[in-house]
Amino acid sequence: MAALLEIAGCFAFWAWLRRDAHGSVALLGVLSLVSFAVVLTRADSPFAGRAYAAYGGVYIAASLVWLWLVEGQRPLGTDLLGAAVAIVGALIILAFGIRQA
Protein backbone atom coordinates (compact mmCIF):
# COMPACT_ATOMS: atom_id res chain seq x y z
CA MET A 1 0.00 0.00 0.00
CA ALA A 2 2.80 2.41 0.91
CA ALA A 3 4.53 1.94 -2.43
CA LEU A 4 1.31 2.51 -4.39
CA LEU A 5 0.56 5.71 -2.47
CA GLU A 6 4.11 7.02 -2.88
CA ILE A 7 4.26 6.28 -6.59
CA ALA A 8 0.80 7.74 -7.18
CA GLY A 9 1.71 10.89 -5.26
CA CYS A 10 4.95 11.40 -7.14
CA PHE A 11 3.27 10.62 -10.45
CA ALA A 12 0.59 13.23 -9.68
CA PHE A 13 3.24 15.91 -9.20
CA TRP A 14 5.02 14.79 -12.33
CA ALA A 15 1.77 15.04 -14.31
CA TRP A 16 1.06 18.48 -12.84
CA LEU A 17 4.54 19.87 -13.55
CA ARG A 18 5.40 18.09 -16.80
CA ARG A 19 2.04 17.47 -18.44
CA ASP A 20 0.26 20.61 -17.25
CA ALA A 21 -2.37 18.64 -15.34
CA HIS A 22 -4.87 20.64 -13.29
CA GLY A 23 -3.82 21.87 -9.84
CA SER A 24 -6.25 19.44 -8.26
CA VAL A 25 -3.95 16.65 -9.45
CA ALA A 26 -1.15 18.16 -7.34
CA LEU A 27 -3.52 18.30 -4.36
CA LEU A 28 -4.28 14.60 -4.83
CA GLY A 29 -0.53 14.05 -4.94
CA VAL A 30 -0.13 15.77 -1.57
CA LEU A 31 -2.89 13.65 -0.05
CA SER A 32 -1.37 10.51 -1.49
CA LEU A 33 2.11 11.33 -0.15
CA VAL A 34 0.77 12.15 3.31
CA SER A 35 -1.13 8.85 3.28
CA PHE A 36 2.06 7.09 2.18
CA ALA A 37 3.93 8.48 5.18
CA VAL A 38 1.17 7.39 7.56
CA VAL A 39 1.06 3.87 6.11
CA LEU A 40 4.83 3.51 6.18
CA THR A 41 4.97 4.42 9.87
CA ARG A 42 2.73 1.44 10.59
CA ALA A 43 5.60 -0.94 9.79
CA ASP A 44 6.04 -3.17 12.83
CA SER A 45 9.76 -2.88 13.39
CA PRO A 46 11.86 -1.81 16.35
CA PHE A 47 14.11 0.07 13.92
CA ALA A 48 12.43 2.34 11.38
CA GLY A 49 15.57 2.59 9.24
CA ARG A 50 15.62 -1.16 8.66
CA ALA A 51 11.94 -1.16 7.68
CA TYR A 52 12.53 1.73 5.27
CA ALA A 53 15.59 0.03 3.76
CA ALA A 54 13.63 -3.16 3.13
CA TYR A 55 10.76 -1.07 1.73
CA GLY A 56 13.14 0.15 -0.98
CA GLY A 57 13.04 -3.25 -2.67
CA VAL A 58 9.25 -3.29 -2.59
CA TYR A 59 9.18 0.24 -4.02
CA ILE A 60 11.37 -0.74 -6.97
CA ALA A 61 9.16 -3.72 -7.84
CA ALA A 62 5.97 -1.67 -7.42
CA SER A 63 7.39 1.02 -9.68
CA LEU A 64 7.78 -1.51 -12.47
CA VAL A 65 4.21 -2.68 -11.98
CA TRP A 66 3.11 0.99 -12.22
CA LEU A 67 5.23 1.42 -15.35
CA TRP A 68 3.43 -1.49 -16.98
CA LEU A 69 -0.16 -1.00 -15.79
CA VAL A 70 -0.45 2.79 -15.67
CA GLU A 71 2.10 4.01 -18.18
CA GLY A 72 1.69 1.13 -20.63
CA GLN A 73 5.42 0.36 -20.85
CA ARG A 74 6.42 -3.25 -20.47
CA PRO A 75 9.44 -3.65 -18.16
CA LEU A 76 12.63 -4.89 -19.77
CA GLY A 77 14.45 -8.00 -18.67
CA THR A 78 17.08 -5.81 -17.03
CA ASP A 79 14.33 -3.99 -15.12
CA LEU A 80 13.05 -7.29 -13.78
CA LEU A 81 16.55 -8.47 -12.90
CA GLY A 82 17.23 -5.25 -11.01
CA ALA A 83 13.94 -5.55 -9.13
CA ALA A 84 14.75 -9.16 -8.23
CA VAL A 85 18.13 -8.10 -6.85
CA ALA A 86 16.44 -5.35 -4.82
CA ILE A 87 13.85 -7.78 -3.43
CA VAL A 88 16.58 -10.23 -2.47
CA GLY A 89 18.39 -7.36 -0.75
CA ALA A 90 15.21 -6.42 1.13
CA LEU A 91 14.73 -10.03 2.23
CA ILE A 92 18.32 -10.18 3.50
CA ILE A 93 17.80 -6.97 5.47
CA LEU A 94 14.63 -8.35 7.02
CA ALA A 95 15.84 -11.89 7.68
CA PHE A 96 19.17 -11.00 9.25
CA GLY A 97 18.08 -7.73 10.82
CA ILE A 98 15.23 -9.36 12.72
CA ARG A 99 17.57 -12.04 14.10
CA GLN A 100 20.00 -9.49 15.43
CA ALA A 101 17.44 -7.01 16.79
ABEGO torsion letter per residue (X at the ends): XAAAAAAAAAAAAAAAAAAGBBAAAAAAAAAAAAAAAAAAAABBBABAAAAAAAAAAAAAAAAAAAAAAAAGBBBBAAAAAAAAAAAAAAAAAAAAAAAAX
